[in-house]
Amino acid sequence: MPVKIDSSAGLYRKLPSVDELQRSPQLVALASREGQAAVTDAARSVLATLRQEIAAGRLDANGFDLAISGLEDTVTRRVRKALQHSLRSVINATGVVLHTNLGRAPLAASALEHISQVAAGYSNLEFELETGERGKRDVHVDRLFRKLLDEHVGTAVHVDAGILARVARPKVSTIVVNNNAAAILLALNTLAESGEVIVSRGELVEIGGSFRIPDVMSKSNATLREVGTTNRTRVGDYEKAINDKTQLLLRVHRSNFQNTGFNEQPHIEELVGLARQHNIPLLEDLGSGALFDLRSVGVNGEPSVLDSLRHGVDVVTYSGDKLLGGPQAGMLSGRTDLIARMRSNSLFRALRAGKLTYAALEATLLAYVKGDHDAIPALRMMHLSKEEIGRRAQAIAERVQSLSLSAELIDGESVIGGGAAPSAVLPTRLLAIACKGMSADELSARLRASDPPIIARVEEGRVLLDLRTVFAEQDAALAHALNLAVEK
């Protein structure tokens, strides 16, 4: 026991002080690049760890000498780890186009460029260049939404007393808040505060992060009035529930799950007709909200924003970073008079979007106006053919050089994700990877530890890579990471 104490005391005496360690040429140069405070913190932390190892008896003389000889390198690694960004770019090889955990829709190059221009200096976010007076930030995108929606809405079709009728559709306006949940909150608070909102029990969905539609409604100070059952709701259920407290009819698109079997839901035309008959606004929460025809990528039954407005829905709420392919945002498009009421609600200021969101959204909408859908990455990925993905996957398989790795191309399915079209799949070709002496989970972990991290799927003992969601310029990095993962 005394020998251990004497030995430990000797090791303690050999430890350099923080100041002495920082005077080494390597750490002096590091401090000039990264800052003295960061180097000091790292040096203190490394030395404290060594003291703990000595006290626990886990370091003998040889281990101590090895640790001391690499002190500068250890401090350098500690500084780099402490100062690296936590939010990092990753390669999405899961085949989930709108992957919520991976940031949903990647932005178009034009959106990134516009963000850079706007963020680098000052902008006319709320300034009228022609008059020199204060302006409104939503004008930058409302003009584009009008072009995409207002000019194509035309007349609406609805049912009145069982008779189909066409009515002139009011002009459409759009405002932007920070996400779709905020859009619903603003709409409900504006149109139904202290009143009742009628909604089908089968549409009381839970969205990402355990947030539920009834909870959002409660925060809006609107009272929920449930009608129908979880699987069957008819327009008559809505009609029976209407009373003098009814302020709004709400339809929630079941975008993140599918109700099959013995089920029934009123047609949107029926709800529009009922709303008109009682002079009650109809709000539809689309969730994803596409501005393009999903049938072009083989997805049926997913309504677009334009579809809802054409049918006569008064206000539609939808997300910016899902099927729209833009930044995180929540849009409210609909009757100009109702949108004006929401814009004047003091809650709007608390929920409004910032200049970077407007910059990205404006550039994304301009791509739609130009008809350049391929400029929007999420849309381009959805349009990729199985054959094209297969050719790229084959090229990567041929670049795998390790004999311990096996790479096989198999048929598979990509999904849209982000709570959009839950039952829709896109045919793809998958690169199935297996490694001798290494489990699929371990290989997947090594890919996540690469730079940049690669996120893949693990199924049936193999790592599956779907290049639908991998940018073509990332293919080389993916092949390199596969070879490197085996060498570690």
N, C-alpha and C positions, 0 to 999 in steps of 0.2 A: 504493500500500500504506500509506504513512504517513497519507494522508487517511482511510482506513478505520479506522485505529487511533484517530486523533483523534476521528473521528465516533463510534466505539463508546464511547470514554471519556466523551464528552459525554452519551451516552445513559445510561450507567451512573450518572453523577452526578445525572441527573434522576429516577432511581428513588427512590421514598420508602422509608424504613426500615419494617420491620414495625410498630414502635410508632407511627410517624407514620400509617401506613395505618389501623391499628386505631382511631385517635382520630377518624376521620371519623364524623359523626352516624349514617350508615347502618349502619356496622359496630358502633358502640356499641349501637345498638338490636338488631342481630342477635345480639350477644354476650349481651344480657340475656335473649333468648329461647332461644338454642341453647347457650349456654355459652361462656366465654372461650377454653377450650382448643381447641374446634373451630374458632373463628374464627382463632385464632393459627396453627394448623396449615394452614388453607386459605390464609391470607395469605402464609405462608412458601412454600407450594407454588406459588402464582401468581407471586410475585416470582422464584422460582427458574426457573420456565419462561420468564419474560421475559428473564432473564439468559442462558439457553441460546439463545434466539432471537437476542439481540444478538450473542453470541459466534459464532454460525453465520452471521451476516451476512444473516439473513432479515428484518430489520426496518429499514426506512428511517425517516426523520424523520416522515413522514406516518403510517406504520403504527404507529410508536411512540406518537405523540400520541393516536391512536385507542385504542390499548391502555390508555394511562394514563387517558384520560377515562372508560373503562369498568371500571376496576380494582375498584371497590366492587361492581359488579354481577357481575363475574367471581368474586370471592371469595364472594359470596352464593350463586351457583349451585353453586360447589364445596362449600360447607358443606351445602347441601340435598342434593346428590348423596351426600355422605359419610354423612349421617345418615338417609337414607331406608332403609326396610326392604328387605332383599334378598328375603325371602319375601313375595310380594305376591299379592293376589287377581287372578285373570284371568277373562276371559270365554271359556268353552270352546265354540267354534263348530265343533268337529270332528265332532260326532255320535258320538263314542266315550264312552259313558256312564261307564264305569269306567276313565278314562284314567290309567294308572299315572304318567306324567310330570306330570300335572296334579293329583295328589293323590287319585286314585280317587274314592270316593263322597263327595259333599258331605253335610254333616250336616243333620239335621232341625232346625227352629226350636226345638223343645222340647229337643233335645240341647244346642244353643248356650245356651239359657236355663239349663239345669241346670248346665252347665260354669261359667257365670258365677256362679251362686249358690254352688257348691262352691269355686271358686277364689278368690273374693273374701274369704273368711275361713277359719275352721276348720270341720271336718266330722267326722262319726262314722265315718270311713273304717275304722278298726280299734277301735271303741269300742262296747260294748253299752250302749245308753241305759237299758234296763230294770234291768240288774244293776250298772252302773257299772264293769264289768270290761273287760279287753281283749277285742276281738273279732277276726273274720276278715274281710278286705276282700272276699272272693269271695261272701259271703252276699248282697250287694246285687244281684247278677245271677243267682246260682244259683237263687234262688227263682223268677225269671221264666223261666229256661231250663227249670226243672222243669215249669212250667205249660204252656210251649209244646211240650215234648218228652215228658216223662214221662207226662203224662195222655193222650197220643195214641199212644204206642208200643204198648201192649196186649200182644199175643202176637207172637212171632216165628215165621217159617216157615223151616225149613231142611231139608236133605236128609241123611238118615242111612241109609247102606247102600242108597241108591237109593230110599228111601221118604220121601215128604213127611211132615213132622211139625210140629205146633204145640207150642211150649213157652212157658211164662210168661216174659216178658221182665223181667230184673232192673231195679231202679230206676235212673234215670239221674241223674248228677251232672255238673256242668260247672265247669271252672276256666279262668282267663284268663291268658294271657301276652302278650308284646308284639307278636308276629306269628305267622303260621302256620309259618314255618320254625322258630321257637322251640318251637312246640307239637310238631312232629315230633321235634325234638331231645330234648325232655323225655320224650316217650312212648317213644322208642327207648332212651334211657339208662335209664329206669325199668324197662321191661319186658324189655329184651334186652341189657343190658350184659354183655360177655364171652361172649355167646351169638350164635347165628346168626338172621338175619332172612331169610325167603324172600320174594323179589319177582320179578315177571316182568321180563325184559329189555325188553319193550315199554313198561314203565312207568318206566324210569329217566330221568325228564324233567329238563330244565334249566329252572329258574324264573328270574324277573327278576334282573338284575344278575350273570348268569353263575354263579349258585349252582346246584349240581347235587345231586340226591337222594343219590347215592353219597357225595358229600363230607359232607353233613349226617350221614349214617349213620356215616361214619368218625369224626367228631367225637364221636358218641354212645358210642363204644367198643363198638359192635355190629358184627358181621361180616356182610357182605352175601353172600347166597347167591342167585345169579341162576339163573332157570329159564326154559325155553322159548326162543323166538326173538323178534326185534324185532317180528315181525308175527303170530306164532301161539304162544299158550300155552294149555295145557289144564290142568284140575284134576289130572290124573294127573302132570303135571310137578311140581306142588307136593308131591304125595303121595310121589313117589319121592325127593324131596330131604329129607324130614323124617327127622331122626336125633336122637340123644340130646342134641345141642347146640342144637337148634331151640328158640327162645324165643318166636318171633312170626311170624305171617303178615302180610305188608304188601300192601295194594292201594292203588295211587296212581292217582287219577282223572286221565286225560289231558285236563286242562281247557284247556291252552294249545296243543294241536295235535290234529289228527284223523288217525287211522290208517284208511285206506280200502283197498279192494281185497281181496286174498287175506289175510284176517286172522281171528283167532279169540281170544277172551278168555273165561275161565270166568265163568259167571253168579255173581252175588254169593251166591245161595243155595247153590251148590256149595262155595264157599270157606267159608261159614258152617258147612255140614255137616262139612267136613273139619276145621275148627278144633275143633268140638265133639267129633268122633270121637277126636282126639288130645289134647284138653284143652289146646289152645294158643290164646292170644288172637289175634283178628283185628283189625288196625288198618287203618283206611281214611283216607287223606289226600284229602279232597275238594277242597282248594284254595280254591275260592270259597265253597261251602257256603250254599245258599239256604235260607231259612226260609219261603218261599212257593212256590206252584206255578208254575213257569216256563211251563207250558202256557197260562197266562192271558195271556201276551204272545206266544204263538205259538212258543215255544222248546220243542222236544221232546228227550228223551234226556239231559237234564241232571239227575242225581239230587239230591234235597234231603237235608238232614241227617236229617230224619224218615224218609225212604225207607230210608236206610242202617241206622238204628237199628231200624226195624220189621223189616228182614230179618235182624237178629240180629248185626250188626257190634258188636264189643265196645267199641271206642273210635273216634270220628270226630274228625279235626282239620280246621279250616276258618278262614277269615279273617273279620275284622270289617268291613273297608272295601271289600269287594267286593259280592257279591250280597246280603249282609245289610244293606248300606246304612248302616253305622255307622262308628266310628272304627277306626284301625289297631289290630288286636289279633289274637291267635291263640286259638282256643277248642279245648278238649278236652272232648267230651261222650261219656259212655258209662257202663259199669258202675261203680257206686258204689265197689266195692272197689278197682278198678284206678285210678280217679281219686284215691282216697284215698292210694294208694301214690305217685302222681305229686306230689300235694300235699306229701307228707312228704319228697320228694327235695330236698336242699339246692340243687340246680340251679333249683328253682322260684323261690326267692327272687331269684336273679340274673336271671331272665327275667320276673318278675311285672310287671303293668301298674300305672300310677299312678292317682291319684285322678281326673284329668281324663278318662282313658280309661273308668274305671268310670262316671263321671257321664254321658258321652255314650252309653255302651253301655246303661246302665239306661234312659235316656230313649228310645232307639231300640227296645229290647225292649218297653217299655210301649206303644209305638205298635202293635207286633205283637199284644200281648195285647188291646188295644182293637179290633183289626181295622182300624185306621186306616192302611192301607198308603200312601195318598196323602200322608200326612205325611212319608214318607221320600222325599227328592228322587230318588234313583236309581230307585226303583220307580215313582214318578210319571212320570219321563221315559220309562221303558220302556213305560208304558201310553199315552203320547200317540199319538193317531191321526195318520195321514198328512195328513188333511184339516185338522186343527187346526194342525199345523205349517205347512201351506201357506198358511192364512189369515194367520198371523203374518208369514210371509216376504213375502207380497204387500203387507202394510201397510208393511213396511220398504222394499221396493222403491219404493213410492210416495213415500217420504220422501227418497229419494236425489235431490238437487237439481242435481248437477253434470251438464252436458251431455256431459262427457268420460267419465262412468261409464255403463256399460250393465248392467242387472240383469235377469236372466232366471230364471224358476222352472223347474226340471227335476226329474224323478223321480230318486231315489237311495236309498241304503241306509245306515242307522245300524248300528253294532255295539255289543255290550255291553262288550267289552274286559276288561281286568284278568285275562286268562287264563281267562275264563268263556265257555262255549259258543262256541268259535272259529269254528264253521261257521254260527252263527245270525246272521241279519240282520233288521233291522226296517225296513219300507218307510217312506220319508220323502220330503219335498220339500226340495230344495236351492235356495239362492239363489246363482246363478252370476254372479260379478262380473268384468267386464273394464274396463280403463281405457285410453283412447287415449294413446299415447306413454309408457306405463308397463308394464313386464312384470308378470306375476302374482306373481313372486317379490318384486319391489320393493314392490308393493301389500301383499303379505302382511307384509313387513318393517315397513312403515309402520303397519299395524294392530297389530303386536306392540309398536310404540313408542308407541302411544296410551295414555291413562290412563282406565280400566284397560286393560292389554294385551289384545288380542283374538287368539286362536289359531284359525287356520282351516286348511283343506286347500287344496292347490294341485294341480289336475289338468287336463291338456290345455290349458294356457295360461290358465286361469281360476282365480280364488279362489272356493272353494266354502264356503258357510256353512250349517251344519245347525242349525236352531233347536231340535232335540230336546234338546240339552244346554245351551241358553241359557235362563236364567230369564226369564220374561215381563217382569219389571221391568227387565231389562237390554236390552230391544229398543230403547228410545230411545237409550241410550248407543251401541249398535251402529250405528244409523242416523247418529248424529252423528259417530262416528269415521270412517265411510265418506266422508261429505262433507268432513271435515277432512283426511283423508289425501290428497285430490286438491289441496287448497289449499296444502299445504306446498311 
